[in-house]
Amino acid sequence: MAEENDILTKLKKGEKVECPVCHDGYYVPVNTTADKAHYFVCTNKECNGHYRWEPIIDIE
């Protein structure tokens, strides 16, 4: 879990995060900026690596 939080923190800051699936590409945000993205894909076209997180929203 700590490693996942570390990856998310780096992605949110816009840092380059190597894809752990292919070790050749890097994660980039889909259709938005890194600080707003919930979905990231690998830049390697031959790789299906992706990272998705869902924010926890409390409704009172």
VODREN-502167 format. One record per atom (N, C-alpha, C): atom name; residue in three letters; chain; y, x, z; residue number from 1. Coordinates in steps of 0.2 Angstrom, whole numbers. Atoms other than C-alpha are relative to their C-alpha. Layout:
+------+-----+-------+-------+-------+-------+-----+
| atom | res | chain |    yy |    xx |    zz |   n |
+------+-----+-------+-------+-------+-------+-----+
|   CA | ALA |     A |     Y |     X |     Z | NUM |
...
+------+-----+-------+-------+-------+-------+-----+
// end
This chain:
+------+-----+-------+-------+-------+-------+-----+
| atom | res | chain |    yy |    xx |    zz |   n |
+------+-----+-------+-------+-------+-------+-----+
|    N | MET |     A |    -6 |     4 |     0 |   1 |
|   CA | MET |     A |     0 |     0 |     0 |   1 |
|    C | MET |     A |     6 |     4 |     0 |   1 |
|    N | ALA |     A |    -6 |    -4 |     0 |   2 |
|   CA | ALA |     A |    12 |    14 |     4 |   2 |
|    C | ALA |     A |     1 |     3 |    -7 |   2 |
|    N | GLU |     A |    -1 |    -3 |     6 |   3 |
|   CA | GLU |     A |     9 |    22 |   -13 |   3 |
|    C | GLU |     A |     3 |    -6 |    -5 |   3 |
|    N | GLU |     A |    -3 |     5 |     4 |   4 |
|   CA | GLU |     A |    13 |     5 |   -22 |   4 |
|    C | GLU |     A |     8 |    -1 |     2 |   4 |
|    N | ASN |     A |    -7 |     0 |    -2 |   5 |
|   CA | ASN |     A |    30 |     4 |   -12 |   5 |
|    C | ASN |     A |     4 |     6 |    -2 |   5 |
|    N | ASP |     A |    -3 |    -5 |     3 |   6 |
|   CA | ASP |     A |    34 |    21 |   -17 |   6 |
|    C | ASP |     A |     1 |     0 |    -7 |   6 |
|    N | ILE |     A |    -1 |     1 |     7 |   7 |
|   CA | ILE |     A |    31 |    17 |   -35 |   7 |
|    C | ILE |     A |     6 |    -5 |    -2 |   7 |
|    N | LEU |     A |    -6 |     6 |     1 |   8 |
|   CA | LEU |     A |    42 |     1 |   -34 |   8 |
|    C | LEU |     A |     7 |     3 |     2 |   8 |
|    N | THR |     A |    -7 |    -3 |    -2 |   9 |
|   CA | THR |     A |    56 |    11 |   -25 |   9 |
|    C | THR |     A |     2 |     4 |    -6 |   9 |
|    N | LYS |     A |    -2 |    -5 |     6 |  10 |
|   CA | LYS |     A |    56 |    24 |   -39 |  10 |
|    C | LYS |     A |     2 |    -4 |    -6 |  10 |
|    N | LEU |     A |    -2 |     4 |     6 |  11 |
|   CA | LEU |     A |    56 |    11 |   -53 |  11 |
|    C | LEU |     A |     6 |    -4 |     1 |  11 |
|    N | LYS |     A |    -7 |     3 |    -1 |  12 |
|   CA | LYS |     A |    70 |     1 |   -45 |  12 |
|    C | LYS |     A |     6 |     4 |     0 |  12 |
|    N | LYS |     A |    -5 |    -5 |     1 |  13 |
|   CA | LYS |     A |    80 |    17 |   -44 |  13 |
|    C | LYS |     A |     1 |     2 |    -7 |  13 |
|    N | GLY |     A |     0 |    -2 |     7 |  14 |
|   CA | GLY |     A |    77 |    19 |   -63 |  14 |
|    C | GLY |     A |    -3 |     7 |    -1 |  14 |
|    N | GLU |     A |     3 |    -6 |     1 |  15 |
|   CA | GLU |     A |    67 |    35 |   -60 |  15 |
|    C | GLU |     A |    -6 |     0 |    -5 |  15 |
|    N | LYS |     A |     6 |     0 |     4 |  16 |
|   CA | LYS |     A |    53 |    40 |   -72 |  16 |
|    C | LYS |     A |    -6 |     0 |     4 |  16 |
|    N | VAL |     A |     7 |     1 |    -3 |  17 |
|   CA | VAL |     A |    36 |    35 |   -66 |  17 |
|    C | VAL |     A |    -5 |     1 |    -5 |  17 |
|    N | GLU |     A |     6 |    -1 |     5 |  18 |
|   CA | GLU |     A |    21 |    42 |   -75 |  18 |
|    C | GLU |     A |    -5 |    -5 |     1 |  18 |
|    N | CYS |     A |     5 |     5 |     0 |  19 |
|   CA | CYS |     A |     8 |    29 |   -80 |  19 |
|    C | CYS |     A |    -6 |     3 |     3 |  19 |
|    N | PRO |     A |     6 |    -2 |    -3 |  20 |
|   CA | PRO |     A |    -7 |    31 |   -69 |  20 |
|    C | PRO |     A |    -6 |    -2 |    -4 |  20 |
|    N | VAL |     A |     5 |     2 |     4 |  21 |
|   CA | VAL |     A |   -18 |    23 |   -82 |  21 |
|    C | VAL |     A |    -1 |     6 |    -5 |  21 |
|    N | CYS |     A |     1 |    -4 |     6 |  22 |
|   CA | CYS |     A |   -15 |    35 |   -97 |  22 |
|    C | CYS |     A |     2 |     7 |     2 |  22 |
|    N | HIS |     A |    -3 |    -6 |    -2 |  23 |
|   CA | HIS |     A |    -5 |    49 |   -88 |  23 |
|    C | HIS |     A |     4 |     4 |    -6 |  23 |
|    N | ASP |     A |    -3 |    -3 |     6 |  24 |
|   CA | ASP |     A |     4 |    51 |  -105 |  24 |
|    C | ASP |     A |     7 |    -3 |    -1 |  24 |
|    N | GLY |     A |    -6 |     3 |     0 |  25 |
|   CA | GLY |     A |    18 |    38 |  -104 |  25 |
|    C | GLY |     A |     3 |    -1 |     6 |  25 |
|    N | TYR |     A |    -4 |     1 |    -6 |  26 |
|   CA | TYR |     A |    31 |    32 |   -92 |  26 |
|    C | TYR |     A |     1 |    -8 |     0 |  26 |
|    N | TYR |     A |    -2 |     7 |    -1 |  27 |
|   CA | TYR |     A |    35 |    14 |   -85 |  27 |
|    C | TYR |     A |     7 |    -1 |    -2 |  27 |
|    N | VAL |     A |    -7 |     2 |     1 |  28 |
|   CA | VAL |     A |    50 |     6 |   -92 |  28 |
|    C | VAL |     A |     1 |    -8 |     1 |  28 |
|    N | PRO |     A |     0 |     8 |    -1 |  29 |
|   CA | PRO |     A |    57 |   -12 |   -88 |  29 |
|    C | PRO |     A |     0 |    -4 |    -6 |  29 |
|    N | VAL |     A |     0 |     5 |     6 |  30 |
|   CA | VAL |     A |    55 |   -27 |   -99 |  30 |
|    C | VAL |     A |     5 |    -4 |     0 |  30 |
|    N | ASN |     A |    -6 |     5 |     1 |  31 |
|   CA | ASN |     A |    70 |   -36 |  -105 |  31 |
|    C | ASN |     A |     5 |    -1 |     5 |  31 |
|    N | THR |     A |    -6 |     0 |    -5 |  32 |
|   CA | THR |     A |    82 |   -31 |   -91 |  32 |
|    C | THR |     A |     1 |     7 |     2 |  32 |
|    N | THR |     A |    -1 |    -6 |    -3 |  33 |
|   CA | THR |     A |    88 |   -17 |   -81 |  33 |
|    C | THR |     A |    -5 |     2 |     6 |  33 |
|    N | ALA |     A |     5 |    -2 |    -5 |  34 |
|   CA | ALA |     A |    77 |    -7 |   -69 |  34 |
|    C | ALA |     A |     1 |    -3 |     7 |  34 |
|    N | ASP |     A |    -1 |     3 |    -7 |  35 |
|   CA | ASP |     A |    85 |   -14 |   -53 |  35 |
|    C | ASP |     A |    -1 |    -7 |     0 |  35 |
|    N | LYS |     A |     2 |     7 |     0 |  36 |
|   CA | LYS |     A |    82 |   -32 |   -59 |  36 |
|    C | LYS |     A |    -7 |    -2 |    -2 |  36 |
|    N | ALA |     A |     7 |     1 |     3 |  37 |
|   CA | ALA |     A |    65 |   -30 |   -67 |  37 |
|    C | ALA |     A |    -5 |    -2 |     5 |  37 |
|    N | HIS |     A |     6 |     2 |    -4 |  38 |
|   CA | HIS |     A |    49 |   -38 |   -60 |  38 |
|    C | HIS |     A |    -6 |     3 |    -4 |  38 |
|    N | TYR |     A |     6 |    -2 |     4 |  39 |
|   CA | TYR |     A |    38 |   -31 |   -74 |  39 |
|    C | TYR |     A |     2 |     6 |    -4 |  39 |
|    N | PHE |     A |    -1 |    -7 |     3 |  40 |
|   CA | PHE |     A |    37 |   -13 |   -81 |  40 |
|    C | PHE |     A |    -7 |     1 |    -5 |  40 |
|    N | VAL |     A |     5 |    -2 |     5 |  41 |
|   CA | VAL |     A |    26 |    -7 |   -96 |  41 |
|    C | VAL |     A |     0 |     7 |    -1 |  41 |
|    N | CYS |     A |     0 |    -7 |     2 |  42 |
|   CA | CYS |     A |    20 |    10 |  -101 |  42 |
|    C | CYS |     A |     3 |     1 |    -7 |  42 |
|    N | THR |     A |    -3 |    -1 |     6 |  43 |
|   CA | THR |     A |    29 |    18 |  -115 |  43 |
|    C | THR |     A |    -5 |     2 |    -6 |  43 |
|    N | ASN |     A |     5 |    -2 |     4 |  44 |
|   CA | ASN |     A |    13 |    24 |  -123 |  44 |
|    C | ASN |     A |    -3 |    -6 |    -3 |  44 |
|    N | LYS |     A |     2 |     6 |     4 |  45 |
|   CA | LYS |     A |     9 |    11 |  -137 |  45 |
|    C | LYS |     A |    -8 |    -1 |     1 |  45 |
|    N | GLU |     A |     7 |     1 |     0 |  46 |
|   CA | GLU |     A |   -10 |    14 |  -135 |  46 |
|    C | GLU |     A |    -3 |    -1 |     7 |  46 |
|    N | CYS |     A |     2 |     1 |    -7 |  47 |
|   CA | CYS |     A |   -10 |    11 |  -116 |  47 |
|    C | CYS |     A |     2 |    -7 |     1 |  47 |
|    N | ASN |     A |    -1 |     7 |    -3 |  48 |
|   CA | ASN |     A |   -11 |    -6 |  -108 |  48 |
|    C | ASN |     A |     3 |     0 |     7 |  48 |
|    N | GLY |     A |    -2 |     0 |    -7 |  49 |
|   CA | GLY |     A |    -4 |     0 |   -92 |  49 |
|    C | GLY |     A |     7 |    -4 |     1 |  49 |
|    N | HIS |     A |    -6 |     4 |    -2 |  50 |
|   CA | HIS |     A |     9 |   -11 |   -83 |  50 |
|    C | HIS |     A |     0 |     0 |     8 |  50 |
|    N | TYR |     A |    -1 |     1 |    -7 |  51 |
|   CA | TYR |     A |    16 |   -14 |   -66 |  51 |
|    C | TYR |     A |     4 |    -6 |     1 |  51 |
|    N | ARG |     A |    -4 |     6 |    -1 |  52 |
|   CA | ARG |     A |    22 |   -31 |   -60 |  52 |
|    C | ARG |     A |     0 |    -1 |     8 |  52 |
|    N | TRP |     A |     0 |     2 |    -7 |  53 |
|   CA | TRP |     A |    28 |   -36 |   -43 |  53 |
|    C | TRP |     A |     4 |    -7 |     0 |  53 |
|    N | GLU |     A |    -3 |     6 |    -1 |  54 |
|   CA | GLU |     A |    33 |   -53 |   -36 |  54 |
|    C | GLU |     A |     4 |     0 |     6 |  54 |
|    N | PRO |     A |    -3 |     0 |    -6 |  55 |
|   CA | PRO |     A |    47 |   -55 |   -24 |  55 |
|    C | PRO |     A |    -2 |    -5 |     5 |  55 |
|    N | ILE |     A |     2 |     5 |    -5 |  56 |
|   CA | ILE |     A |    44 |   -64 |    -8 |  56 |
|    C | ILE |     A |     7 |    -4 |     2 |  56 |
|    N | ILE |     A |    -6 |     4 |    -1 |  57 |
|   CA | ILE |     A |    57 |   -78 |    -7 |  57 |
|    C | ILE |     A |    -1 |    -5 |     6 |  57 |
|    N | ASP |     A |     1 |     5 |    -5 |  58 |
|   CA | ASP |     A |    59 |   -88 |     9 |  58 |
|    C | ASP |     A |     5 |    -6 |    -1 |  58 |
|    N | ILE |     A |    -4 |     6 |     1 |  59 |
|   CA | ILE |     A |    65 |  -106 |     7 |  59 |
|    C | ILE |     A |     0 |    -3 |     7 |  59 |
|    N | GLU |     A |    -1 |     4 |    -6 |  60 |
|   CA | GLU |     A |    72 |  -114 |    23 |  60 |
|    C | GLU |     A |     2 |    -7 |    -1 |  60 |
+------+-----+-------+-------+-------+-------+-----+
// end
